[in-house]
Amino acid sequence: MTTSDLKQLRSQPVDQQPVQQPLYFAKPAAQYVAYKAEIDEAIQRVLNGQVYILGPEVKAFEAEFATWCGATHGVGVANGTDAIHLALRALGIGAGDEVITTAHTAVATVAAIEMAGATPVFADIEYDRFGLDPAGVDRAITPKTKAIVAVHIYGHPVDLGPLIELAETHGLHLVEDCAQAHGATWNGRKVGSIGVVGCFSLYPTKNLGAIGDGGIVVTSDPAIADRLRQLRQYGWVRPQHAEVPGWNSRLDELQAAILRVKLSHLDEMTARRREIAARYTAGLRDLPLVLPGDVDGATHVYHLFVIRSAEREALRAHLATRSIHAGLHYAEPVHVQPAYVERFPASLPVTERIVHEILSLPMYPELSDADVDRVIDAVRSFHRIPMAIAAE
Ligand SMILES: Cc1ncc(COP(=O)(O)O)c(C=O)c1O
């Protein structure tokens, strides 16, 4: 749709406007269409091969992804939750240990800590970038604390400097939950390569997404990588010989082959996400909203484009009337959800405040400029300020 089409559309009364395709905050199927020929070829390669589990595709993907992250080893697992769960176990964390993390995350982060047998302890977040607040982490440290799980939420790195210092001072492991931040950089380094382990989800909507479930842990510590390989497959050190109690958490060949295709395009997909973010920013910056961006030289990979609005619910409803279905990430912080509220009570004022303000606008590389302008126009119409710049 061109700028003049959009202008014409906006000048029509709403009931005469054509019905528009719904836009959601993510659309993983669009990525298959974008890379169909290469993905189909990769699937055929696996089907025609001899090994369907932990074969050459997984091995190659692990090496390619680890190198891309700036780490030495990659260990594919069944999903991002297991990436955190098994990473904690590989670090020797379990019953009686406390792990500090954020409640402003997917429940999976906290579930993984409990799957490892450890106790989650919540710390509050910083208002400007949604990451763990180091002062809150400091207050939460006890003699039982063994690790900090820092979540690079939405695709923007947590400010890792103060957390590295705390980890060093108190002898804690710094675990990065990079499920939403493939390729984001902090101090020029890719997330995942900075803490002792980096844990990634490869769920279909993620910046690097499989066509099904998947996860990977990266590390530059060979002993941790070896332990992870044992834990993901029954504790085996060699076939049929278990030295430690393990799990079944394997990445399969089909997903690995598809992920290799998508990894080869990930930098261009991230560049497109950043282009879309810049277009949103140009189109929305004069409105009474807080917009995301790169903080302190870190680079955002815009897994989600989350704005803050004092009128979030009304804005969300307005967008829905235009078939734009913004997301909530997340509608409820983890510590107030029924599974946790009584067992891990916490007072987290910033977390509890922002949950009412956040709104995830559509964000995926396959969005067209016209799609983005349609969203901008809808947000501006809510504020009754017509679009002046974004589509020019
Ligand atoms: C921050 C975060 N951590 C962990 C996970 C868990 O990943 P998965 O769904 O692949 O288990 C997710 C995905 O939803 C996530 O967003």
The ligand as an SDF file (V2000), in Angstrom:
LIG
                    3D

 16 16  0  0  0  0  0  0  0  0999 V2000
   12.4050  -15.1910   28.5060 C   0  0  0  0  0  0  0  0  0  0  0  0
   12.0860  -16.6170   28.1710 C   0  0  0  0  0  0  0  0  0  0  0  0
   12.7210  -17.5970   28.8270 N   0  0  0  0  0  0  0  0  0  0  0  0
   12.4770  -18.8950   28.5670 C   0  0  0  0  0  0  0  0  0  0  0  0
   11.5720  -19.2650   27.6050 C   0  0  0  0  0  0  0  0  0  0  0  0
   11.2780  -20.7290   27.4000 C   0  0  0  0  0  0  0  0  0  0  0  0
   11.4430  -21.1670   26.1100 O   0  0  0  0  0  0  0  0  0  0  0  0
   10.6000  -22.4080   25.5390 P   0  0  0  0  0  0  0  0  0  0  0  0
    9.2090  -21.9500   25.3160 O   0  0  0  0  0  0  0  0  0  0  0  0
   11.3300  -22.7360   24.2720 O   0  0  0  0  0  0  0  0  0  0  0  0
   10.6960  -23.5080   26.5430 O   0  0  0  0  0  0  0  0  0  0  0  0
   10.9090  -18.2730   26.8720 C   0  0  0  0  0  0  0  0  0  0  0  0
    9.9450  -18.6280   25.7940 C   0  0  0  0  0  0  0  0  0  0  0  0
    8.7780  -18.4740   25.9100 O   0  0  0  0  0  0  0  0  0  0  0  0
   11.1580  -16.9110   27.1650 C   0  0  0  0  0  0  0  0  0  0  0  0
   10.5400  -15.9310   26.4940 O   0  0  0  0  0  0  0  0  0  0  0  0
  1  2  1  0
  2  3  1  0
  2 15  2  0
  3  4  2  0
  4  5  1  0
  5  6  1  0
  5 12  2  0
  6  7  1  0
  7  8  1  0
  8  9  2  0
  8 10  1  0
  8 11  1  0
 12 13  1  0
 12 15  1  0
 13 14  2  0
 15 16  1  0
M  END
$$$$
